[in-house]
């Protein structure tokens, strides 16, 4: 019997999460892409902590380019919401089955403000 390589390990090793920071007035936007799971959630958590340290009026986490959002990533979002409130507004851009659906299913959408697009979030939050 020949041994097959563990493809799951290769997929996990290839998973990554990148976070870019951009400012629109006093609104900080963190654009997240890739996979947000237990291995990559600390990257998002660090970016959120750094952005909150700059005292924005509002922090928006844009998950539009996220391919997979695991419970670890959702936990980071809940913690960020708790950390930001009440002095700093907090919102998440999420739309579709990969991001908004799990956030709604587990009830996070009930405590974190969700927007379907970054444009909509910025227009409502900058007003």
C-alpha positions as CSV (number, residue, x, y, z in Angstrom):
1,X,0.0,0.0,0.0
2,X,1.4,3.4,-0.9
3,X,1.2,6.3,1.4
4,X,-0.8,9.3,0.2
5,X,0.2,12.8,1.2
6,X,-2.1,14.5,3.6
7,X,-3.9,17.1,1.4
8,X,-5.6,18.6,4.5
9,X,-2.3,19.7,6.0
10,X,-1.3,21.3,2.7
11,X,-4.6,23.2,2.5
12,X,-4.2,24.4,6.1
13,X,-0.6,25.5,5.5
14,X,-1.7,27.5,2.4
15,X,-4.5,29.3,4.3
16,X,-3.8,32.9,5.0
17,X,-5.4,36.1,6.0
18,X,-4.3,39.6,5.1
19,X,-5.6,42.8,6.5
20,X,-5.2,46.2,5.0
21,X,-6.0,49.5,6.8
22,X,-7.5,52.6,5.2
23,X,-8.9,55.7,6.7
24,X,-11.9,57.8,5.5
25,X,-11.9,60.8,7.7
26,X,-12.1,59.4,11.2
27,X,-13.5,56.0,10.0
28,X,-10.9,53.3,10.0
29,X,-11.6,50.4,7.5
30,X,-9.8,47.1,7.8
31,X,-10.2,45.1,4.6
32,X,-9.8,41.4,5.3
33,X,-9.1,38.8,2.6
34,X,-8.4,35.1,2.6
35,X,-9.3,32.6,5.4
36,X,-10.1,33.7,8.9
37,X,-9.8,30.6,11.1
38,X,-8.1,29.6,14.4
39,X,-4.7,29.9,12.7
40,X,-5.2,33.3,11.1
41,X,-7.7,35.0,13.5
42,X,-4.8,36.4,15.6
43,X,-3.8,38.4,12.5
44,X,-7.2,40.0,12.4
45,X,-7.2,40.5,16.2
46,X,-3.8,42.3,16.1
47,X,-5.0,44.6,13.2
48,X,-8.2,45.5,15.1
49,X,-6.2,46.2,18.3
50,X,-3.8,48.4,16.4
51,X,-6.6,50.3,14.6
52,X,-8.6,50.8,17.9
53,X,-5.4,52.2,19.4
54,X,-5.5,55.1,16.9
55,X,-8.9,56.2,18.3
56,X,-11.1,56.2,15.2
57,X,-14.7,57.5,15.5
58,X,-15.7,54.1,14.0
59,X,-13.9,50.9,13.0
60,X,-15.3,49.0,10.0
61,X,-14.1,45.4,9.4
62,X,-14.7,44.6,5.7
63,X,-15.1,40.9,5.1
64,X,-16.0,41.2,1.4
65,X,-12.9,39.3,0.3
66,X,-13.0,36.6,2.9
67,X,-13.2,33.1,1.6
68,X,-14.0,31.3,4.9
69,X,-15.0,32.7,8.3
70,X,-14.6,30.2,11.2
71,X,-15.9,30.6,14.7
72,X,-12.5,31.9,15.8
73,X,-12.9,34.8,13.5
74,X,-16.4,35.5,14.7
75,X,-15.1,35.5,18.2
76,X,-12.6,38.2,17.3
77,X,-15.4,40.3,15.9
78,X,-17.5,40.0,19.1
79,X,-14.5,40.9,21.2
80,X,-13.7,43.9,19.0
81,X,-17.3,45.0,19.3
82,X,-17.1,44.8,23.1
83,X,-13.7,46.6,23.1
84,X,-14.9,49.4,20.8
85,X,-18.3,50.2,22.4
86,X,-19.3,52.8,23.6
87,X,-16.5,55.3,22.7
88,X,-15.8,53.9,19.2
89,X,-18.4,52.7,16.8
90,X,-18.0,49.2,15.3
91,X,-19.4,47.7,12.2
92,X,-18.8,44.8,9.8
93,X,-19.3,44.6,6.1
94,X,-20.5,41.1,5.2
95,X,-22.7,39.8,2.5
96,X,-23.4,36.3,1.2
97,X,-23.1,32.7,2.4
98,X,-19.4,32.9,3.5
99,X,-19.7,35.8,5.9
100,X,-23.1,37.3,6.6
101,X,-24.9,34.0,6.8
102,X,-22.8,32.5,9.6
103,X,-22.9,35.8,11.4
104,X,-26.7,35.8,11.3
105,X,-27.0,32.1,12.1
106,X,-25.0,32.3,15.3
107,X,-26.6,35.6,16.4
108,X,-23.6,37.9,16.0
109,X,-25.6,40.1,13.6
110,X,-27.9,40.9,16.5
111,X,-25.0,42.5,18.4
112,X,-22.8,43.8,15.6
113,X,-24.0,46.2,13.0
114,X,-23.7,44.6,9.5
115,X,-23.7,46.3,6.2
116,X,-23.8,44.5,2.8
117,X,-21.2,46.9,1.1
118,X,-18.4,49.1,2.2
119,X,-20.0,52.0,0.3
120,X,-23.2,51.7,2.3
121,X,-21.3,51.4,5.6
122,X,-19.3,54.5,4.9
123,X,-22.3,56.6,3.7
124,X,-24.2,55.8,6.9
125,X,-21.3,56.0,9.3
126,X,-19.8,59.2,7.9
127,X,-23.1,61.1,8.1
